[in-house]
Amino acid sequence: MTTRRGRGRPPGESDSRARIAAAAVHEFGEHGYDGATVRGIAARAGVDPALVHHYFGAKADLFAEVTDFPLRPDLEVPRILRGPREQAGERIIRFVLESFERPTVRKRGIIILRTAISGKLTAPLVTGFLSRELLPRIAAELDAPDAELRASLVASQVAGLLITRYVVKLPAMADAPIDDLVARVAPSIQRYLFD
């Protein structure tokens, strides 16, 4: 006699999403962004890798979710670069600063910046995410032999801006209106990208 399964989720699967997220935190923490794999995360969580993709999508989506960072620069910045070229630097700086003015982004962004600077476990995580998901996407939009260096210079400028304004809180930087910072920083970004 066969037993018919009822509708709905099979017993024991209700916590799969939470187990995957917890496993991802451990894997990203131990191996960094590049070293962590969907297969490794799935194995640690005791689930099939397809379930990781089902719940979270790509590894970058899973990273964004477990770091609780409500901003996807790896997707947004390449879109910004596809607009009019002569305004790319301005659009990038305005996007970053206006995003950080939102309390949910700023709070988590500051935590990530602080831990990226000082944390042994999180520095490789952030570095891996940037070097695999963000910088190559910026470089791909540039028509230059040194596109990776140009993308890294942009990242260094943006990171410095965010750290001095939101982490160190240098008074002149913290108090400056966004429009002033965009006007002063955007030309450097523009030069890094295209000159």
Secondary structure, 3 states (H helix, E strand, C coil): CCCCCCCCCCCCCCCHHHHHHHHHHHHHHHHHHHHCCHHHHHHHHCCCHHHHHHHHCCHHHHHHHHCCCCCCHHHHHHHHHCCCHHHHHHHHHHHHHHHHCCHHHHHHHHHHHHHHHHCCCHHHHHHHHHHHHHHHHHHHHCCCCCHHHHHHHHHHHHHHHHHHHHHCCCHHHHHCCHHHHHHHHHHHHHHHHHC
